[in-house]
Amino acid sequence: MSQVKIKELRLRNYRAFSDVRLLLDDITFLVGRNGAGKSTLMDAMSFMSEAVTDSLSRRSNDAGTSRECDDGNQEKDPNTMCGLPLS
């Protein structure tokens, strides 16, 4: 069985991030002040990891997609996106 390697994390309208692309390497460190968004990035990674290993529909129902992908957006933006290009 081959391993899946996540090369980047893309978020659009996810919590405080309007549009972000995080390139990942074999080891990636997240460093920043309190409130900079480190935990938000980890939440997005966790959501996407569970969606890939479980099923997106089950994960969305368990966590509530609107809470996970639209948190911080009072008006739900149809352009909200969480994505992981995989190789």
N, C-alpha and C positions, 0 to 999 in steps of 0.2 A: 504494500500500500504506500503510495507516495504522499509526501507531506504537502500541505497547502501553505504557501508563504504569502503573507499580506505585505504588499509593497507600498500601499498608500491608503489613507483614509480621507474621504471627501465628505464634507458636510455642507449643506446649504439650508439656511434658516433653521438651524438646530440650536435651540436655546439662545445663547448670546452670540453665536457665530452666524454671521450673514452668509459668508462663503469662505470656506477654508479647505486647503489641500495640505495634508501632512504626509510627507514622504518618510517611509520607514525603512530601516536597515535591519540587519540581524539583531542588533541591540540598539534600542532607541531610548534615550532618557528624556523625560518631560521635566523641565525646570521652569519655575516661574513664581511670581508673588502669589499671595493668597488672593483668590478671586480672579486669577488670570485665565482659568478654564481647563486646568489639568484634569480635574475630576470629571468635567463634562466630556472631555476627549475619552477618558477611560469608560464612562457610561456608554458612549457611542460604540466603542470597541466591544464592550460586553454585549450590548444589544445586537450588534451585527454578528458576533461570534455565536450567540445563542440562536439567532435566526438561521444561520448556516447549519449548525449542528442539530437543531431541533427542526422546526419548520417555521417559516415566516408568519404564516397565519396563526399558528399556535402561540408563538412568542408575542405577536401583536395583541392577541386576545388576553394573554396572561398579564402583560405589562400595560396594555392600552397604548396603541400606536400614537394616539394624540398626545398622551403624556410623554412618551419617549421621544418622538420626533418633532413635536411642536411646542415643547415646554418653553415658556417665555414669550410665545407668540399669542397674544390675546385673540387676534383674528387668525384662524387657521389658514396658512398660506399653502395653496396647491402646489407651490414649487419647492416645498420642503423635501429634502433628500438626505438620506444616509447611505453611503455606498463604500464598498471595499473592492477595488480591482484585485483579482486573485490571479496567481500563476501557479 
